[in-house]
Amino acid sequence: MKRVLPHIEIGLHNDEHVVVVVGDYELADFIEDYLCEECDLPYDYRTTVERLGGEIITLHFPASALLQEIRDSLTKLSSDEIEDIYRLNN
């Protein structure tokens, strides 16, 4: 997994498909909307793991999704904006 923004990592799940791991529920909703609606990069499903202080959400993308395309889309976001969204919930 590689950190691309604060609280957001990207990588391959079992070397099969791209996953984006987000360390906050509200931030995950923002990332979902951004990738799906603005970048036309819909994910297949999401998983959630409870942790002390919140949740970790993993967005699982179809096998056809390209890691570099998703990474490039995420890096267009502002780190400051990501931190602001994260702070709302934490």
C-alpha positions as CSV (number, residue, x, y, z in Angstrom):
1,M,0.0,0.0,0.0
2,K,1.2,3.5,-0.8
3,R,0.0,6.6,0.9
4,V,-1.2,9.1,-1.7
5,L,-2.8,11.7,0.6
6,P,-3.3,12.0,4.3
7,H,-5.4,9.1,5.6
8,I,-5.6,7.6,2.1
9,E,-3.6,4.7,0.7
10,I,-3.8,2.8,-2.6
11,G,-2.6,-0.6,-3.7
12,L,-3.5,-4.0,-5.0
13,H,-5.6,-6.5,-3.1
14,N,-4.0,-9.9,-3.5
15,D,-2.3,-8.6,-6.6
16,E,-5.7,-8.8,-8.3
17,H,-7.5,-5.5,-8.1
18,V,-7.0,-1.9,-7.0
19,V,-8.1,-0.9,-3.5
20,V,-8.2,2.5,-1.9
21,V,-8.1,2.5,1.9
22,V,-9.5,5.5,3.7
23,G,-9.1,6.1,7.4
24,D,-12.4,7.9,8.1
25,Y,-16.1,7.4,7.2
26,E,-16.8,11.0,6.1
27,L,-13.6,11.1,4.1
28,A,-14.5,7.8,2.4
29,D,-17.8,9.2,1.3
30,F,-16.1,12.3,-0.2
31,I,-13.6,10.0,-2.0
32,E,-16.3,7.8,-3.3
33,D,-18.3,10.7,-4.7
34,Y,-15.2,12.2,-6.2
35,L,-13.9,9.1,-7.9
36,C,-17.3,7.9,-9.1
37,E,-19.0,11.2,-10.1
38,E,-16.1,13.5,-11.1
39,C,-13.6,10.9,-12.4
40,D,-15.9,8.2,-13.7
41,L,-14.1,5.6,-11.7
42,P,-16.8,3.5,-9.9
43,Y,-15.8,0.9,-7.4
44,D,-17.3,-2.6,-7.2
45,Y,-17.8,-2.8,-3.4
46,R,-16.6,-1.5,-0.1
47,T,-15.5,-3.2,3.1
48,T,-15.4,-1.6,6.6
49,V,-13.2,-2.5,9.6
50,E,-14.1,-1.1,13.0
51,R,-11.3,0.4,15.0
52,L,-11.0,2.4,18.1
53,G,-12.0,5.9,17.2
54,G,-13.8,5.1,13.9
55,E,-13.7,2.9,10.8
56,I,-11.3,2.1,8.0
57,I,-13.1,1.8,4.7
58,T,-11.6,0.0,1.7
59,L,-13.0,0.7,-1.8
60,H,-12.5,-2.3,-4.1
61,F,-12.3,-1.5,-7.8
62,P,-13.0,-3.8,-10.8
63,A,-10.1,-5.8,-12.2
64,S,-10.2,-3.5,-15.3
65,A,-9.4,-0.4,-13.2
66,L,-5.9,0.9,-13.5
67,L,-3.9,1.7,-10.4
68,Q,-2.1,4.6,-12.1
69,E,-5.4,6.2,-13.3
70,I,-6.9,6.1,-9.8
71,R,-3.7,7.3,-8.2
72,D,-3.5,10.2,-10.6
73,S,-7.1,11.2,-9.9
74,L,-6.5,11.1,-6.1
75,T,-3.3,13.2,-6.3
76,K,-5.3,16.0,-7.9
77,L,-7.0,16.6,-4.6
78,S,-5.7,19.0,-2.1
79,S,-4.0,17.6,1.1
80,D,-5.4,20.6,3.0
81,E,-9.0,19.8,1.9
82,I,-8.5,16.1,2.8
83,E,-7.3,17.1,6.3
84,D,-10.2,19.5,6.8
85,I,-12.7,16.7,6.0
86,Y,-10.9,14.3,8.3
87,R,-10.9,16.8,11.1
88,L,-14.7,17.2,10.9
89,N,-15.1,13.7,12.2
90,N,-12.1,13.3,14.4
